[in-house]
Every structure is written in structure tokens, then in C-alpha cells.
Amino acid sequence: MHKMPVKFLMVFAGMMITGMTLFGQVQIAGKVLSENGAGVPNIHVLAYKPGDAVIQAFAISRNDGSFALKVNAKSDSLLIKTSSVQYRNESLLIKNESRELKIMLRPESKEIEGVTIKAQPIARYGDTLSYLVNSFAQQNDRSVEDVLKRMPGVTVEPNGRILYQDIPINNLYVEGMDITGGNYGVVSKNLPQGSVSAVEVFENHQPVRILQDVQFSSQAALNLKLKQKVATTGTARLGAGITPLLYRFNITPFIFTKKN
């Protein structure tokens, strides 16, 4: 059997490791600082592939200005952006590799008159994250599941199971209501993405009310916020035959409102 030279194997192994580092998960940590060096909280830090408007990862800076991003992107570089009302938005082009960053922010006064203020694509309210669906939807998306696949931190497996931060969610609600009894794929695969305005993530969600202050949960739940007061969807399967064969009908309609 022909043996490969040791030097060739070492070079090949080095290339494999480099490729895994380049296109595997990288962790980018750092701080956003004011001009006097103090940490700035509540700053949105977003990661993109250059030339792509889809958010690959996001974080919101803590009280000391620190943040952490976990990025899975097939790109040799990343564009890191900050977003804030009180500070100038900053952009950094970096290599797609794990590293630490310090981002200096400069105050910026914004004129309110004549300025259109766009909603943040991701916002945090305590233990709840809110994703603006329009920021992640694409023209060929059919169901809300198609959009979920593009939201940072959310994974949809081929069998329809949804994970948040690599942990399966314990429920999917529509306007805070559990309508599927755990079989949430019926909703995520059928509800048109155009009927949903936002997807909320309830972190550390305990679905059993009497255990909410007693038993900790590491799982999250998702909640779909409807655009309109009423949303409809459904599927129908019809069969045909000749007597004495039986006809077969299977119709599954859904009508969602903000209360029912």
C-alpha cells in the first residue's frame, strides 16, 4: 500500500482544522464602551455575512457593556454592527474567527422631524426576546416555519422540532394560547408567515403555572403574534372512487383570532 508523506498529512490536517475553524461556530466576545471608557448597556450587536442582510447572530450588551455572539456562518469574514438610538451606529469588518472586540461608541443627536424610525429586528424585554418577522422573511417563504429557520438562536430540524439555543422548546403559542397540545408543527408548518408580525421567545419558560416559582426550566417557548385580528389557514385532502368504494375526505381548517 502506498504511504502518504508525513509532511503532506500534516499540511492536509492543518487545512482541515483551518476549514473547521473558519466555517464552524465561532465565539465573539467583547465590550461596547463610551468615549470615557465606561461600558454601555442595551446596545444591539449584530453579526452579518458581508453583502447579506440576514442576521447571523445577535446580542444585547449587559450593564457593563459586555456581549457575546455565537456565529455559524460560511464566510471568511463577518460584519459586526451596533444599533442604538443614542449612539452612532458602528460597523466592523473582521475575520470569521473567535476573538474579543472593543467597540467604541460616539454619541449622536438625531433629529426627530422628518426621520422614519424603524423597529429593531430583535428586542429584549426582561426574559422575553421579540423577533420582527419582516426583518427575517423572504419573498418565497410560505409558512412561519420558513422564517423561524432564519432567526438567530432558533433551529428547525427536518422533522419540524424547534430548538432555541440548541435546546428543544417546550411549547409554541399563538397569542399566548396553547392550541395544539404540544403538536406545534401543525401550526408552524401551516400558518402563513405573512399573518405573523412577531415571534416572541419566552426564555426559561415553565409551562405548568403552579411550578413557575418552584421548578426552574432551561427550555424556552415561542409565541406567535398575529398581524390581523383574524388569520386563517388549513389543508384539505379529497379522495374519489366508484361505488362501492368509499370516498375519503380529510379537511383541517384553522381560524386564529387574538382571543380564540
N, C-alpha and C positions, 0 to 999 in steps of 0.2 A: 504494500500500500504506500502510495506517495505521501510523504510528510510535508506539511507546510512549514516554511521557515518560521522560527520563533519570532523574528522581528516583524514578519508580516502579521502574525497573530496578535502581537501587541498593538500594532497600528490599527488593526481591524477592531479590536476590543475598545481601543480609545475612541474610535469613531462611533461605535455603538453607544458608549457611555455619554459622549457628547450629544448624540441624537436624542437619547432618552432625557437628558437634562434640558435640551433645547425645546423639545415638544411635549415633555411631561408636565406635571404640576410644579409650578414654581411658587415660592412664597416671597412676597414683597412686603416688608415691614418698614415703618418709619414714623416720622412726626411732621405735622404741619405747624409752622411757627410764625408768629407775628414778627414785625421788624425789630422789636426789642427782645426777641428770643423766647417769648412765652408761648406755651402750647395753645393752640386754638381748637376748641371743641366744635362738634356738629358741622364739620366740613365734609361734603361728599367727595370721596376719592374714587375715581372710575378708571377702569382699565379697558382699552380697546386694541384691536389689531389696527395698524396704520391703514387708513383709507377705508375702514369699515365702521359703520355707525352702530353696530351691535355691541352692547356692553358685555365684556367677557367676565368681569368681576367688579365688585364694589365694596366700599367700606365707609363708615361714618366715623370721623375722628372722635376719640374719647375726651374726657375732661382735660387730660394732659396733652392733647394733640396727637396722641399715638393712633396708628391704624395698622391693619394687616390685611393683605389681599392674598387669596389663593387663586392662581390663574392656570387654566388649561387651554392653551391656545397654540395652534400650529402656525407659528410665525417666528421669525428670527428677531423680531423687535416688538415692543409694546409702546403704546401711547398712554401715558398716565395724565389724567386731567382732574382738576379740582373744580368744584362748583359751590358758589356761595353768593348770598345777596350782598353781604357787607364787604367782601374782598374781591379783588380782581381774580378772574379765573386763570389758572396757570396750566401749562401743558409741558410735559417732559417726554422725550423720546428716549427709551432705554433698551438695552438688550433684554431678550426674553430669558432671564436667569434670576435665581433667587438673590436678593440683595436688600440692603437697607437704604432708605432715602430720607433726606431732609428737604422739605418743600417750604420755601419762604413765601409768605403771603403779604400782599400790599393792599392797604385799604383803598376802596374805590367808591366814590359817591356816584349814585345812579339817579338820573332824572326820571321821575315817575311819569310826567306828562309825555304822551306820545310813545311810550315804551310798552311793548307787549311782553308780559311776564308769563313764561311757560312753566307749567307744573314740573317739579322734579320727577325724573323717571322712577326714582326709588326714594321713599321717605320712611323715617322711623318715628314711631310714636310709642315710647316705652318698650314693651316686649313685642310690638307688632311692626312688621315691615309691610309697606304698601308698594306694589309694583304697578305702574301705569301701563296698561295693556297696549295702548297706541305706540308706546316707545319701543316695544319689542315685536309687534305684529308685522307681518309681511303680506304682500298682496295675495299670495297663493295659500295663505293659512286658511284652513276650513274650520277647525274646532279650536276650543280654548286649549286643548292638549298641545296643538302645534305651537302655540305661543309659550306655553309653560316650558317647553324644551329649550327655549332661548333665554330664559330668565336665569341670571347668575345665582348659583346656590341650589337651583332646582334641577332634578334629573328625572326623566320619564323613561322607564325601562320598556323594552319591546312588548312585554305583557301588560303594559298600562300602569304598573305600580309606580307611584310617585315618591321620590325621595327629596328631602331637604337637608343639605349639608351631609349627604351620604347616609342619612337615617330615614327609613320609611316614615311617611306621615301617618298619623292615626285617624285622620278624617278629612273630608272635603265638604265644606258647607256652601250653600247658596244663600246669600243674605243672612248668614248666621243660622240657617236651618239645616239639619241633617235629614235629607230626604231619601237617601239610598241605603241606609243601614250598613254602611261600610263598603258597599259595592259602587265606589265613586267613579269607576271607569265608565259607567253608563252616562254620567254627566260630562266628564272631561272629554270623552270621545264624540259626544253628540251636540253639546251646547255650542252654537256658533261663536267664534271669537269676537265678532262684531257686536254681540249683545252684552259683552262684559267690559266694564270700564276699568276695573282694578282687581288685582289679586292680592289679598292680604295673607301674610304669614303670621300665625299665632305661635311664637316660639315657646318651647317648654309647656305645651298645651296638655292639660289634664281634662279629658272629655267627661269624666264622671264628676259631677258637681260636688258631691259630698266629700270627695277626696282632693279637691283643688287646693286646700290649705294643709293637707295631711301628707299626701304622697306626691313626690316630685316626678315629673315626666321629662325625659330627654327628647321626646318626639314633638314635632310641630304639626299644626293643622293648617289647611288652606281655606280661605273664604273668598268666594267669588261675588263681587259687587256688580249688580246689573246696571246697564246704561239707562234702560227704559223701565217704566212701571211693570211692563209685561214682556216676557220673552218666550217664544215658542220654538220647539224643535221636536224631532221624533223620527222613527223609522217605520217602514211598513214592508212586510213580505207577503206576497199573494201567490196562491197556487191555483192551478186549474186542472181539470180532469174530465173524464167521461163516466157517466153513471155506469156501474155503481161505485166508482172510485170517489173518495171523499175530497172535497175542496179544503184547502188549508189556508188559513189567514193568521197573520201574526202582526199586529199593529201596536206600536209603543209610542204614544204621543206624550209630550211634556209641555206643560204650561207653567211658567215660573212667574211669580209676582214678588214684590218686595215683602209680602206678608204671608204668602201661601206657595 
